Amino acid sequence: MYVKSQTASSLPLYVQISEVLIREIASGHLLDGVRLPPERVLAKQHGTTVRTLRKALAILEKNGLIESIQGSGNYVRKTPDVASVYSMFRLELPRGGGLPTAQVLSVQELRKPDNMPQFGTSDDATRIRRLRFLNQEPIAVEEIWLDRSAGKIVPAELSDSLYRYYKMRLGFWITHAEDYVSIGQTPDWAPVNFAPSHGQTVGFIERISHAEQFGSVEYSKTWFDPQRARYVQRLR
């Protein structure tokens, strides 16, 4: 079993900043037509340089989420579809948005349990357990099972976005997913810094994810703290 305790995001800082802004636009916290603060002010808010901030803003401009007007500033231009590292991450802070990061708790190659929904083609899978954060606040624990046919995971290379890892390291991408939202009880393996205690009722999400090359390739369970996060699905 591999255990990892690192909590810092593995994404470059300018990508992290772009994701924060993308999620705030998607959540409606930054409205269409709103003028962003001056670049020096925005850079200070995110603890970075103007040069790094401009790399983040370039991602938003490329995706049509902001318009830069010479001599006036940067204005939000909300679009229906956004290419985002976390475009399929449905948990947000109550106020909206929040930067997702993750702490890997364990990685194991196991036989699939008999009570697991059918997915993939192999009898074996890689199980990943993680603690999830929004703006560095623990909000969820999750257990992900990746079908063994999809490839071998190198734990030390895992990033905060598993879907990005699948694309960059394993050569496939998740095209769509089915979510089933209900309530559940905090599992006994949840770390102590996840506020709901073992057995406490929390929000619960089951997801089956599909890849173009493999069909259904991943099954995951997420237990989230409803006091600190909410599940959001926006219809386009």
C-alpha positions as CSV (number, residue, x, y, z in Angstrom):
1,M,0.0,0.0,0.0
2,Y,1.2,3.5,-0.9
3,V,0.4,6.3,1.5
4,K,1.0,10.0,0.7
5,S,0.5,12.9,3.0
6,Q,1.4,15.9,0.8
7,T,-1.4,18.4,0.5
8,A,0.1,21.1,-1.7
9,S,-1.4,21.4,-5.2
10,S,0.7,20.0,-7.9
11,L,-0.8,22.4,-10.5
12,P,1.2,25.4,-11.5
13,L,0.3,28.5,-9.6
14,Y,-1.1,30.3,-12.7
15,V,-3.4,27.3,-13.4
16,Q,-4.6,27.3,-9.8
17,I,-5.5,31.0,-10.1
18,S,-7.3,30.5,-13.4
19,E,-9.3,27.7,-11.8
20,V,-10.3,29.9,-8.9
21,L,-11.6,32.5,-11.3
22,I,-13.2,30.0,-13.6
23,R,-15.2,28.5,-10.7
24,E,-16.2,31.9,-9.4
25,I,-17.5,32.8,-12.8
26,A,-19.3,29.5,-13.1
27,S,-20.9,29.9,-9.7
28,G,-22.2,33.4,-10.4
29,H,-19.9,35.0,-7.8
30,L,-18.3,36.9,-10.7
31,L,-21.2,38.1,-13.0
32,D,-21.2,38.6,-16.7
33,G,-19.9,42.1,-17.5
34,V,-18.2,42.7,-14.2
35,R,-14.9,44.4,-14.4
36,L,-12.1,42.5,-12.6
37,P,-9.9,44.5,-10.1
38,P,-6.7,46.0,-11.6
39,E,-4.1,43.4,-12.3
40,R,-1.8,44.6,-9.6
41,V,-4.6,44.4,-7.0
42,L,-5.7,41.0,-8.3
43,A,-2.1,39.7,-8.2
44,K,-1.8,40.8,-4.6
45,Q,-5.1,39.1,-3.7
46,H,-3.7,35.8,-5.0
47,G,-0.2,36.3,-3.5
48,T,1.6,36.3,-6.9
49,T,3.2,38.6,-9.4
50,V,1.5,40.5,-12.2
51,R,3.4,38.3,-14.7
52,T,2.0,35.1,-13.2
53,L,-1.5,36.6,-13.0
54,R,-1.4,37.5,-16.7
55,K,-0.7,33.9,-17.5
56,A,-3.8,32.9,-15.6
57,L,-5.9,35.6,-17.3
58,A,-4.6,34.4,-20.7
59,I,-6.3,31.0,-20.0
60,L,-9.6,32.7,-19.2
61,E,-9.3,35.0,-22.3
62,K,-8.6,31.9,-24.5
63,N,-11.7,30.3,-23.2
64,G,-13.8,33.4,-23.8
65,L,-14.4,34.0,-20.1
66,I,-12.9,37.5,-20.0
67,E,-12.4,40.3,-22.5
68,S,-9.4,42.6,-22.2
69,I,-10.2,46.1,-23.2
70,Q,-7.1,48.3,-23.7
71,G,-7.0,51.2,-21.2
72,S,-10.1,49.9,-19.4
73,G,-9.4,46.5,-17.9
74,N,-10.6,42.9,-17.9
75,Y,-14.3,42.2,-18.1
76,V,-16.1,38.9,-17.3
77,R,-17.8,37.3,-20.4
78,K,-19.6,34.2,-19.1
79,T,-19.9,31.4,-21.7
80,P,-22.0,28.2,-21.5
81,D,-19.1,25.7,-21.8
82,V,-15.8,26.2,-20.1
83,A,-12.7,24.0,-20.6
84,S,-11.6,23.6,-17.0
85,V,-9.3,21.2,-15.1
86,Y,-12.1,20.8,-12.6
87,S,-15.1,21.1,-14.9
88,M,-16.6,17.9,-13.6
89,F,-15.9,18.6,-9.9
90,R,-19.4,19.4,-8.6
91,L,-18.6,20.4,-5.0
92,E,-18.4,24.1,-4.2
93,L,-18.2,26.3,-1.1
94,P,-21.6,27.6,0.1
95,R,-20.7,31.0,-1.3
96,G,-19.7,29.3,-4.6
97,G,-16.5,28.2,-6.2
98,G,-13.3,27.4,-4.2
99,L,-10.1,25.9,-5.4
100,P,-10.1,22.1,-5.2
101,T,-7.0,20.3,-3.9
102,A,-6.5,16.8,-2.5
103,Q,-4.5,14.8,-0.1
104,V,-3.9,11.2,-1.2
105,L,-4.5,8.9,1.8
106,S,-3.7,5.5,0.2
107,V,-3.4,3.8,-3.2
108,Q,-3.9,0.0,-3.5
109,E,-4.4,-2.5,-6.3
110,L,-7.2,-4.8,-5.3
111,R,-9.8,-7.2,-6.5
112,K,-13.1,-5.5,-7.0
113,P,-15.6,-6.1,-4.2
114,D,-18.7,-8.2,-5.1
115,N,-21.1,-5.5,-4.0
116,M,-19.6,-2.9,-6.4
117,P,-21.6,-1.8,-9.5
118,Q,-20.3,-3.3,-12.7
119,F,-17.8,-1.2,-14.6
120,G,-14.8,-1.8,-16.8
121,T,-13.6,-5.2,-18.1
122,S,-11.1,-6.4,-15.4
123,D,-11.8,-8.1,-12.1
124,D,-9.1,-5.8,-10.5
125,A,-8.9,-2.1,-10.0
126,T,-6.7,0.5,-8.4
127,R,-8.3,2.0,-5.3
128,I,-7.5,5.6,-4.4
129,R,-8.6,7.2,-1.1
130,R,-8.3,11.0,-0.8
131,L,-9.3,13.9,1.4
132,R,-10.6,16.8,-0.6
133,F,-10.3,20.5,0.1
134,L,-11.8,23.7,-1.1
135,N,-9.6,26.7,-0.5
136,Q,-7.6,24.5,1.9
137,E,-10.7,23.6,4.0
138,P,-11.4,19.8,4.3
139,I,-14.8,19.2,2.7
140,A,-15.0,15.6,1.5
141,V,-13.4,12.2,1.5
142,E,-13.5,10.1,-1.6
143,E,-12.8,6.5,-2.8
144,I,-12.0,6.0,-6.4
145,W,-11.8,2.7,-8.2
146,L,-10.0,2.7,-11.6
147,D,-10.4,-0.4,-13.7
148,R,-7.1,-2.1,-14.2
149,S,-7.5,-2.2,-18.0
150,A,-7.1,1.6,-18.0
151,G,-3.4,1.4,-17.0
152,K,-1.2,1.4,-14.0
153,I,-1.1,4.4,-11.6
154,V,2.2,5.7,-10.3
155,P,1.1,7.1,-6.9
156,A,4.0,9.6,-6.7
157,E,2.8,11.2,-10.0
158,L,-0.9,11.7,-9.0
159,S,-2.2,15.3,-9.3
160,D,-5.2,17.0,-7.7
161,S,-7.2,16.4,-10.8
162,L,-7.4,12.7,-11.5
163,Y,-9.0,13.3,-14.8
164,R,-6.1,15.4,-15.9
165,Y,-3.7,12.7,-14.7
166,Y,-5.6,10.1,-16.7
167,K,-5.3,12.3,-19.8
168,M,-1.6,13.3,-19.3
169,R,-0.2,10.0,-17.9
170,L,-2.5,7.2,-19.0
171,G,-3.6,8.6,-22.4
172,F,-7.3,8.6,-22.0
173,W,-9.9,11.1,-20.9
174,I,-13.2,11.0,-19.2
175,T,-16.0,12.1,-21.6
176,H,-19.0,11.9,-19.3
177,A,-20.1,10.7,-15.9
178,E,-23.3,9.6,-14.1
179,D,-23.8,11.0,-10.6
180,Y,-26.2,9.5,-8.0
181,V,-26.6,11.9,-5.0
182,S,-28.1,10.8,-1.7
183,I,-27.0,10.6,1.9
184,G,-24.5,8.3,3.6
185,Q,-22.4,7.8,6.7
186,T,-18.8,8.9,7.1
187,P,-16.5,5.9,6.5
188,D,-14.3,4.6,9.3
189,W,-11.1,5.4,7.3
190,A,-11.8,9.1,7.1
191,P,-9.0,11.2,8.7
192,V,-9.7,13.2,11.9
193,N,-9.4,16.5,10.1
194,F,-12.6,15.7,8.2
195,A,-15.1,17.2,10.6
196,P,-18.0,14.7,10.4
197,S,-17.1,11.8,12.7
198,H,-17.4,8.1,11.7
199,G,-21.0,7.1,11.2
200,Q,-22.3,10.6,11.0
201,T,-24.8,11.4,8.2
202,V,-23.3,13.4,5.3
203,G,-23.9,14.0,1.7
204,F,-23.0,11.1,-0.6
205,I,-22.2,10.9,-4.3
206,E,-21.7,7.8,-6.4
207,R,-20.3,8.3,-9.8
208,I,-19.6,6.1,-12.8
209,S,-17.2,7.7,-15.3
210,H,-16.8,6.8,-18.9
211,A,-13.9,7.1,-21.3
212,E,-14.2,7.0,-25.1
213,Q,-11.5,4.2,-25.3
214,F,-12.8,2.0,-22.5
215,G,-16.4,2.7,-21.8
216,S,-17.2,2.7,-18.1
217,V,-13.8,2.9,-16.5
218,E,-14.1,4.4,-13.0
219,Y,-16.4,4.1,-10.0
220,S,-16.2,6.5,-7.1
221,K,-17.8,7.3,-3.8
222,T,-17.7,10.7,-2.2
223,W,-18.8,11.7,1.3
224,F,-19.1,15.4,1.7
225,D,-19.7,17.7,4.7
226,P,-23.0,19.6,3.9
227,Q,-22.0,22.3,6.5
228,R,-19.0,23.2,4.4
229,A,-19.8,22.3,0.8
230,R,-22.7,21.8,-1.6
231,Y,-23.2,19.7,-4.7
232,V,-24.0,21.9,-7.7
233,Q,-25.1,20.7,-11.2
234,R,-25.7,23.6,-13.6
235,L,-28.0,22.9,-16.6
236,R,-26.9,24.6,-19.9
